[in-house]
Amino acid sequence: METEKDRAKDQARAQLDSIREMVKALKDAEEANDDEAREEAEQTIQEDPLSVQVRSGWHNPGEKASNEEFEILLCTGGPAVRIIGELDEHNEPERAKIEFQDWFTSWMDYPLDSEEEEDVLTYCRSFYFGD
């Protein structure tokens, strides 16, 4: 069981490293005012995940529900990695964390330092979570 956890955690690390590379390319393009490189970096991020989903919280029948949470699925199977987080009132990510799992194991949090968390949020903010 420990090797499965290690394998899943290693996959989460690989996904985080990839996210950080994509975000660095985006930030570098923005700092250089290079529209072509920025568009390429944005497209790379947009094409990266397997799926992007949102869900709402509890509400009364007939009321319009607003999106409150999101999930970005990065890879599936054994191991699987996803980003989950909360949306603000403008459908913008305000919190995000990486989770990983392997076959027949529960989702576990991948620890992020403040710089990694900011890069993950920047990555997440590249997606549209509105209606």
MODELLER restraints for C-alpha pairs under 7 A, 6 or more apart:
rsr = mdl.restraints
at = mdl.atoms
rsr.add(forms.Gaussian(group=physical.xy_distance, feature=features.Distance(at['CA:4:A'], at['CA:102:A']), mean=6.08, stdev=0.5))
rsr.add(forms.Gaussian(group=physical.xy_distance, feature=features.Distance(at['CA:5:A'], at['CA:102:A']), mean=6.64, stdev=0.5))
rsr.add(forms.Gaussian(group=physical.xy_distance, feature=features.Distance(at['CA:7:A'], at['CA:79:A']), mean=6.94, stdev=0.5))
rsr.add(forms.Gaussian(group=physical.xy_distance, feature=features.Distance(at['CA:8:A'], at['CA:79:A']), mean=4.78, stdev=0.5))
rsr.add(forms.Gaussian(group=physical.xy_distance, feature=features.Distance(at['CA:8:A'], at['CA:80:A']), mean=6.84, stdev=0.5))
rsr.add(forms.Gaussian(group=physical.xy_distance, feature=features.Distance(at['CA:8:A'], at['CA:100:A']), mean=5.97, stdev=0.5))
rsr.add(forms.Gaussian(group=physical.xy_distance, feature=features.Distance(at['CA:8:A'], at['CA:101:A']), mean=5.65, stdev=0.5))
rsr.add(forms.Gaussian(group=physical.xy_distance, feature=features.Distance(at['CA:8:A'], at['CA:102:A']), mean=5.62, stdev=0.5))
rsr.add(forms.Gaussian(group=physical.xy_distance, feature=features.Distance(at['CA:9:A'], at['CA:100:A']), mean=6.43, stdev=0.5))
rsr.add(forms.Gaussian(group=physical.xy_distance, feature=features.Distance(at['CA:11:A'], at['CA:79:A']), mean=6.78, stdev=0.5))
rsr.add(forms.Gaussian(group=physical.xy_distance, feature=features.Distance(at['CA:12:A'], at['CA:81:A']), mean=5.83, stdev=0.5))
rsr.add(forms.Gaussian(group=physical.xy_distance, feature=features.Distance(at['CA:12:A'], at['CA:100:A']), mean=6.05, stdev=0.5))
rsr.add(forms.Gaussian(group=physical.xy_distance, feature=features.Distance(at['CA:12:A'], at['CA:110:A']), mean=6.95, stdev=0.5))
rsr.add(forms.Gaussian(group=physical.xy_distance, feature=features.Distance(at['CA:19:A'], at['CA:120:A']), mean=6.86, stdev=0.5))
rsr.add(forms.Gaussian(group=physical.xy_distance, feature=features.Distance(at['CA:19:A'], at['CA:123:A']), mean=6.78, stdev=0.5))
rsr.add(forms.Gaussian(group=physical.xy_distance, feature=features.Distance(at['CA:20:A'], at['CA:119:A']), mean=5.99, stdev=0.5))
rsr.add(forms.Gaussian(group=physical.xy_distance, feature=features.Distance(at['CA:22:A'], at['CA:41:A']), mean=6.50, stdev=0.5))
rsr.add(forms.Gaussian(group=physical.xy_distance, feature=features.Distance(at['CA:22:A'], at['CA:45:A']), mean=6.52, stdev=0.5))
rsr.add(forms.Gaussian(group=physical.xy_distance, feature=features.Distance(at['CA:23:A'], at['CA:119:A']), mean=6.33, stdev=0.5))
rsr.add(forms.Gaussian(group=physical.xy_distance, feature=features.Distance(at['CA:23:A'], at['CA:122:A']), mean=6.89, stdev=0.5))
rsr.add(forms.Gaussian(group=physical.xy_distance, feature=features.Distance(at['CA:23:A'], at['CA:123:A']), mean=6.23, stdev=0.5))
rsr.add(forms.Gaussian(group=physical.xy_distance, feature=features.Distance(at['CA:25:A'], at['CA:41:A']), mean=6.02, stdev=0.5))
rsr.add(forms.Gaussian(group=physical.xy_distance, feature=features.Distance(at['CA:26:A'], at['CA:38:A']), mean=5.55, stdev=0.5))
rsr.add(forms.Gaussian(group=physical.xy_distance, feature=features.Distance(at['CA:26:A'], at['CA:41:A']), mean=5.12, stdev=0.5))
rsr.add(forms.Gaussian(group=physical.xy_distance, feature=features.Distance(at['CA:26:A'], at['CA:42:A']), mean=6.75, stdev=0.5))
rsr.add(forms.Gaussian(group=physical.xy_distance, feature=features.Distance(at['CA:29:A'], at['CA:37:A']), mean=5.43, stdev=0.5))
rsr.add(forms.Gaussian(group=physical.xy_distance, feature=features.Distance(at['CA:29:A'], at['CA:38:A']), mean=4.93, stdev=0.5))
rsr.add(forms.Gaussian(group=physical.xy_distance, feature=features.Distance(at['CA:30:A'], at['CA:38:A']), mean=6.17, stdev=0.5))
rsr.add(forms.Gaussian(group=physical.xy_distance, feature=features.Distance(at['CA:46:A'], at['CA:127:A']), mean=6.97, stdev=0.5))
rsr.add(forms.Gaussian(group=physical.xy_distance, feature=features.Distance(at['CA:49:A'], at['CA:72:A']), mean=6.45, stdev=0.5))
rsr.add(forms.Gaussian(group=physical.xy_distance, feature=features.Distance(at['CA:49:A'], at['CA:73:A']), mean=5.79, stdev=0.5))
rsr.add(forms.Gaussian(group=physical.xy_distance, feature=features.Distance(at['CA:49:A'], at['CA:74:A']), mean=4.66, stdev=0.5))
rsr.add(forms.Gaussian(group=physical.xy_distance, feature=features.Distance(at['CA:50:A'], at['CA:73:A']), mean=5.50, stdev=0.5))
rsr.add(forms.Gaussian(group=physical.xy_distance, feature=features.Distance(at['CA:50:A'], at['CA:74:A']), mean=5.59, stdev=0.5))
rsr.add(forms.Gaussian(group=physical.xy_distance, feature=features.Distance(at['CA:50:A'], at['CA:75:A']), mean=6.61, stdev=0.5))
rsr.add(forms.Gaussian(group=physical.xy_distance, feature=features.Distance(at['CA:51:A'], at['CA:72:A']), mean=5.80, stdev=0.5))
rsr.add(forms.Gaussian(group=physical.xy_distance, feature=features.Distance(at['CA:51:A'], at['CA:73:A']), mean=5.22, stdev=0.5))
rsr.add(forms.Gaussian(group=physical.xy_distance, feature=features.Distance(at['CA:52:A'], at['CA:71:A']), mean=5.82, stdev=0.5))
rsr.add(forms.Gaussian(group=physical.xy_distance, feature=features.Distance(at['CA:52:A'], at['CA:72:A']), mean=4.54, stdev=0.5))
rsr.add(forms.Gaussian(group=physical.xy_distance, feature=features.Distance(at['CA:52:A'], at['CA:73:A']), mean=6.46, stdev=0.5))
rsr.add(forms.Gaussian(group=physical.xy_distance, feature=features.Distance(at['CA:53:A'], at['CA:70:A']), mean=5.56, stdev=0.5))
rsr.add(forms.Gaussian(group=physical.xy_distance, feature=features.Distance(at['CA:53:A'], at['CA:71:A']), mean=5.22, stdev=0.5))
rsr.add(forms.Gaussian(group=physical.xy_distance, feature=features.Distance(at['CA:53:A'], at['CA:72:A']), mean=6.49, stdev=0.5))
rsr.add(forms.Gaussian(group=physical.xy_distance, feature=features.Distance(at['CA:54:A'], at['CA:67:A']), mean=6.15, stdev=0.5))
rsr.add(forms.Gaussian(group=physical.xy_distance, feature=features.Distance(at['CA:54:A'], at['CA:69:A']), mean=5.59, stdev=0.5))
rsr.add(forms.Gaussian(group=physical.xy_distance, feature=features.Distance(at['CA:54:A'], at['CA:70:A']), mean=4.22, stdev=0.5))
rsr.add(forms.Gaussian(group=physical.xy_distance, feature=features.Distance(at['CA:54:A'], at['CA:71:A']), mean=6.31, stdev=0.5))
rsr.add(forms.Gaussian(group=physical.xy_distance, feature=features.Distance(at['CA:54:A'], at['CA:129:A']), mean=6.82, stdev=0.5))
rsr.add(forms.Gaussian(group=physical.xy_distance, feature=features.Distance(at['CA:55:A'], at['CA:67:A']), mean=5.38, stdev=0.5))
rsr.add(forms.Gaussian(group=physical.xy_distance, feature=features.Distance(at['CA:55:A'], at['CA:68:A']), mean=6.13, stdev=0.5))
rsr.add(forms.Gaussian(group=physical.xy_distance, feature=features.Distance(at['CA:55:A'], at['CA:69:A']), mean=5.44, stdev=0.5))
rsr.add(forms.Gaussian(group=physical.xy_distance, feature=features.Distance(at['CA:55:A'], at['CA:70:A']), mean=6.36, stdev=0.5))
rsr.add(forms.Gaussian(group=physical.xy_distance, feature=features.Distance(at['CA:56:A'], at['CA:65:A']), mean=6.05, stdev=0.5))
rsr.add(forms.Gaussian(group=physical.xy_distance, feature=features.Distance(at['CA:56:A'], at['CA:66:A']), mean=5.55, stdev=0.5))
rsr.add(forms.Gaussian(group=physical.xy_distance, feature=features.Distance(at['CA:56:A'], at['CA:67:A']), mean=4.41, stdev=0.5))
rsr.add(forms.Gaussian(group=physical.xy_distance, feature=features.Distance(at['CA:56:A'], at['CA:68:A']), mean=4.97, stdev=0.5))
rsr.add(forms.Gaussian(group=physical.xy_distance, feature=features.Distance(at['CA:56:A'], at['CA:69:A']), mean=6.53, stdev=0.5))
rsr.add(forms.Gaussian(group=physical.xy_distance, feature=features.Distance(at['CA:57:A'], at['CA:68:A']), mean=6.32, stdev=0.5))
rsr.add(forms.Gaussian(group=physical.xy_distance, feature=features.Distance(at['CA:59:A'], at['CA:65:A']), mean=6.47, stdev=0.5))
rsr.add(forms.Gaussian(group=physical.xy_distance, feature=features.Distance(at['CA:67:A'], at['CA:87:A']), mean=6.97, stdev=0.5))
rsr.add(forms.Gaussian(group=physical.xy_distance, feature=features.Distance(at['CA:67:A'], at['CA:91:A']), mean=6.71, stdev=0.5))
rsr.add(forms.Gaussian(group=physical.xy_distance, feature=features.Distance(at['CA:68:A'], at['CA:86:A']), mean=5.79, stdev=0.5))
rsr.add(forms.Gaussian(group=physical.xy_distance, feature=features.Distance(at['CA:68:A'], at['CA:87:A']), mean=5.05, stdev=0.5))
rsr.add(forms.Gaussian(group=physical.xy_distance, feature=features.Distance(at['CA:69:A'], at['CA:85:A']), mean=5.62, stdev=0.5))
rsr.add(forms.Gaussian(group=physical.xy_distance, feature=features.Distance(at['CA:69:A'], at['CA:86:A']), mean=4.40, stdev=0.5))
rsr.add(forms.Gaussian(group=physical.xy_distance, feature=features.Distance(at['CA:69:A'], at['CA:87:A']), mean=5.51, stdev=0.5))
rsr.add(forms.Gaussian(group=physical.xy_distance, feature=features.Distance(at['CA:70:A'], at['CA:84:A']), mean=5.62, stdev=0.5))
rsr.add(forms.Gaussian(group=physical.xy_distance, feature=features.Distance(at['CA:70:A'], at['CA:85:A']), mean=5.42, stdev=0.5))
rsr.add(forms.Gaussian(group=physical.xy_distance, feature=features.Distance(at['CA:70:A'], at['CA:86:A']), mean=6.28, stdev=0.5))
rsr.add(forms.Gaussian(group=physical.xy_distance, feature=features.Distance(at['CA:71:A'], at['CA:82:A']), mean=6.77, stdev=0.5))
rsr.add(forms.Gaussian(group=physical.xy_distance, feature=features.Distance(at['CA:71:A'], at['CA:83:A']), mean=5.60, stdev=0.5))
rsr.add(forms.Gaussian(group=physical.xy_distance, feature=features.Distance(at['CA:71:A'], at['CA:84:A']), mean=4.45, stdev=0.5))
rsr.add(forms.Gaussian(group=physical.xy_distance, feature=features.Distance(at['CA:71:A'], at['CA:85:A']), mean=6.66, stdev=0.5))
rsr.add(forms.Gaussian(group=physical.xy_distance, feature=features.Distance(at['CA:72:A'], at['CA:82:A']), mean=5.57, stdev=0.5))
rsr.add(forms.Gaussian(group=physical.xy_distance, feature=features.Distance(at['CA:72:A'], at['CA:83:A']), mean=5.04, stdev=0.5))
rsr.add(forms.Gaussian(group=physical.xy_distance, feature=features.Distance(at['CA:72:A'], at['CA:84:A']), mean=6.44, stdev=0.5))
rsr.add(forms.Gaussian(group=physical.xy_distance, feature=features.Distance(at['CA:73:A'], at['CA:81:A']), mean=6.49, stdev=0.5))
rsr.add(forms.Gaussian(group=physical.xy_distance, feature=features.Distance(at['CA:73:A'], at['CA:82:A']), mean=4.41, stdev=0.5))
rsr.add(forms.Gaussian(group=physical.xy_distance, feature=features.Distance(at['CA:73:A'], at['CA:83:A']), mean=6.48, stdev=0.5))
rsr.add(forms.Gaussian(group=physical.xy_distance, feature=features.Distance(at['CA:74:A'], at['CA:81:A']), mean=5.49, stdev=0.5))
rsr.add(forms.Gaussian(group=physical.xy_distance, feature=features.Distance(at['CA:74:A'], at['CA:82:A']), mean=5.25, stdev=0.5))
rsr.add(forms.Gaussian(group=physical.xy_distance, feature=features.Distance(at['CA:75:A'], at['CA:81:A']), mean=5.33, stdev=0.5))
rsr.add(forms.Gaussian(group=physical.xy_distance, feature=features.Distance(at['CA:78:A'], at['CA:102:A']), mean=4.58, stdev=0.5))
rsr.add(forms.Gaussian(group=physical.xy_distance, feature=features.Distance(at['CA:78:A'], at['CA:103:A']), mean=5.25, stdev=0.5))
rsr.add(forms.Gaussian(group=physical.xy_distance, feature=features.Distance(at['CA:79:A'], at['CA:101:A']), mean=5.66, stdev=0.5))
rsr.add(forms.Gaussian(group=physical.xy_distance, feature=features.Distance(at['CA:79:A'], at['CA:102:A']), mean=4.26, stdev=0.5))
rsr.add(forms.Gaussian(group=physical.xy_distance, feature=features.Distance(at['CA:79:A'], at['CA:103:A']), mean=6.80, stdev=0.5))
rsr.add(forms.Gaussian(group=physical.xy_distance, feature=features.Distance(at['CA:80:A'], at['CA:100:A']), mean=5.60, stdev=0.5))
rsr.add(forms.Gaussian(group=physical.xy_distance, feature=features.Distance(at['CA:80:A'], at['CA:101:A']), mean=5.36, stdev=0.5))
rsr.add(forms.Gaussian(group=physical.xy_distance, feature=features.Distance(at['CA:80:A'], at['CA:102:A']), mean=6.13, stdev=0.5))
rsr.add(forms.Gaussian(group=physical.xy_distance, feature=features.Distance(at['CA:81:A'], at['CA:99:A']), mean=5.77, stdev=0.5))
rsr.add(forms.Gaussian(group=physical.xy_distance, feature=features.Distance(at['CA:81:A'], at['CA:100:A']), mean=4.43, stdev=0.5))
rsr.add(forms.Gaussian(group=physical.xy_distance, feature=features.Distance(at['CA:81:A'], at['CA:101:A']), mean=6.67, stdev=0.5))
rsr.add(forms.Gaussian(group=physical.xy_distance, feature=features.Distance(at['CA:82:A'], at['CA:98:A']), mean=5.79, stdev=0.5))
rsr.add(forms.Gaussian(group=physical.xy_distance, feature=features.Distance(at['CA:82:A'], at['CA:99:A']), mean=5.43, stdev=0.5))
rsr.add(forms.Gaussian(group=physical.xy_distance, feature=features.Distance(at['CA:82:A'], at['CA:100:A']), mean=6.49, stdev=0.5))
rsr.add(forms.Gaussian(group=physical.xy_distance, feature=features.Distance(at['CA:83:A'], at['CA:96:A']), mean=6.49, stdev=0.5))
rsr.add(forms.Gaussian(group=physical.xy_distance, feature=features.Distance(at['CA:83:A'], at['CA:97:A']), mean=5.51, stdev=0.5))
rsr.add(forms.Gaussian(group=physical.xy_distance, feature=features.Distance(at['CA:83:A'], at['CA:98:A']), mean=4.47, stdev=0.5))
rsr.add(forms.Gaussian(group=physical.xy_distance, feature=features.Distance(at['CA:83:A'], at['CA:99:A']), mean=6.16, stdev=0.5))
rsr.add(forms.Gaussian(group=physical.xy_distance, feature=features.Distance(at['CA:84:A'], at['CA:96:A']), mean=5.59, stdev=0.5))
rsr.add(forms.Gaussian(group=physical.xy_distance, feature=features.Distance(at['CA:84:A'], at['CA:97:A']), mean=5.64, stdev=0.5))
rsr.add(forms.Gaussian(group=physical.xy_distance, feature=features.Distance(at['CA:84:A'], at['CA:98:A']), mean=6.54, stdev=0.5))
rsr.add(forms.Gaussian(group=physical.xy_distance, feature=features.Distance(at['CA:85:A'], at['CA:93:A']), mean=6.74, stdev=0.5))
rsr.add(forms.Gaussian(group=physical.xy_distance, feature=features.Distance(at['CA:85:A'], at['CA:95:A']), mean=5.15, stdev=0.5))
rsr.add(forms.Gaussian(group=physical.xy_distance, feature=features.Distance(at['CA:85:A'], at['CA:96:A']), mean=4.05, stdev=0.5))
rsr.add(forms.Gaussian(group=physical.xy_distance, feature=features.Distance(at['CA:85:A'], at['CA:97:A']), mean=6.24, stdev=0.5))
rsr.add(forms.Gaussian(group=physical.xy_distance, feature=features.Distance(at['CA:86:A'], at['CA:93:A']), mean=5.80, stdev=0.5))
rsr.add(forms.Gaussian(group=physical.xy_distance, feature=features.Distance(at['CA:86:A'], at['CA:94:A']), mean=5.87, stdev=0.5))
rsr.add(forms.Gaussian(group=physical.xy_distance, feature=features.Distance(at['CA:86:A'], at['CA:95:A']), mean=5.26, stdev=0.5))
rsr.add(forms.Gaussian(group=physical.xy_distance, feature=features.Distance(at['CA:86:A'], at['CA:96:A']), mean=6.65, stdev=0.5))
rsr.add(forms.Gaussian(group=physical.xy_distance, feature=features.Distance(at['CA:87:A'], at['CA:93:A']), mean=4.44, stdev=0.5))
rsr.add(forms.Gaussian(group=physical.xy_distance, feature=features.Distance(at['CA:87:A'], at['CA:94:A']), mean=5.59, stdev=0.5))
rsr.add(forms.Gaussian(group=physical.xy_distance, feature=features.Distance(at['CA:88:A'], at['CA:94:A']), mean=6.00, stdev=0.5))
rsr.add(forms.Gaussian(group=physical.xy_distance, feature=features.Distance(at['CA:91:A'], at['CA:129:A']), mean=5.58, stdev=0.5))
rsr.add(forms.Gaussian(group=physical.xy_distance, feature=features.Distance(at['CA:91:A'], at['CA:130:A']), mean=5.72, stdev=0.5))
rsr.add(forms.Gaussian(group=physical.xy_distance, feature=features.Distance(at['CA:92:A'], at['CA:125:A']), mean=6.48, stdev=0.5))
rsr.add(forms.Gaussian(group=physical.xy_distance, feature=features.Distance(at['CA:93:A'], at['CA:121:A']), mean=6.75, stdev=0.5))
rsr.add(forms.Gaussian(group=physical.xy_distance, feature=features.Distance(at['CA:93:A'], at['CA:124:A']), mean=6.59, stdev=0.5))
rsr.add(forms.Gaussian(group=physical.xy_distance, feature=features.Distance(at['CA:93:A'], at['CA:125:A']), mean=6.05, stdev=0.5))
rsr.add(forms.Gaussian(group=physical.xy_distance, feature=features.Distance(at['CA:96:A'], at['CA:120:A']), mean=6.93, stdev=0.5))
rsr.add(forms.Gaussian(group=physical.xy_distance, feature=features.Distance(at['CA:96:A'], at['CA:121:A']), mean=6.15, stdev=0.5))
rsr.add(forms.Gaussian(group=physical.xy_distance, feature=features.Distance(at['CA:98:A'], at['CA:109:A']), mean=6.01, stdev=0.5))
rsr.add(forms.Gaussian(group=physical.xy_distance, feature=features.Distance(at['CA:98:A'], at['CA:110:A']), mean=5.40, stdev=0.5))
rsr.add(forms.Gaussian(group=physical.xy_distance, feature=features.Distance(at['CA:99:A'], at['CA:107:A']), mean=5.91, stdev=0.5))
rsr.add(forms.Gaussian(group=physical.xy_distance, feature=features.Distance(at['CA:99:A'], at['CA:108:A']), mean=5.24, stdev=0.5))
rsr.add(forms.Gaussian(group=physical.xy_distance, feature=features.Distance(at['CA:99:A'], at['CA:109:A']), mean=4.49, stdev=0.5))
rsr.add(forms.Gaussian(group=physical.xy_distance, feature=features.Distance(at['CA:99:A'], at['CA:110:A']), mean=5.48, stdev=0.5))
rsr.add(forms.Gaussian(group=physical.xy_distance, feature=features.Distance(at['CA:100:A'], at['CA:107:A']), mean=5.43, stdev=0.5))
rsr.add(forms.Gaussian(group=physical.xy_distance, feature=features.Distance(at['CA:100:A'], at['CA:108:A']), mean=5.40, stdev=0.5))
rsr.add(forms.Gaussian(group=physical.xy_distance, feature=features.Distance(at['CA:100:A'], at['CA:109:A']), mean=6.59, stdev=0.5))
rsr.add(forms.Gaussian(group=physical.xy_distance, feature=features.Distance(at['CA:100:A'], at['CA:110:A']), mean=6.83, stdev=0.5))
rsr.add(forms.Gaussian(group=physical.xy_distance, feature=features.Distance(at['CA:101:A'], at['CA:107:A']), mean=4.87, stdev=0.5))
rsr.add(forms.Gaussian(group=physical.xy_distance, feature=features.Distance(at['CA:101:A'], at['CA:108:A']), mean=6.29, stdev=0.5))
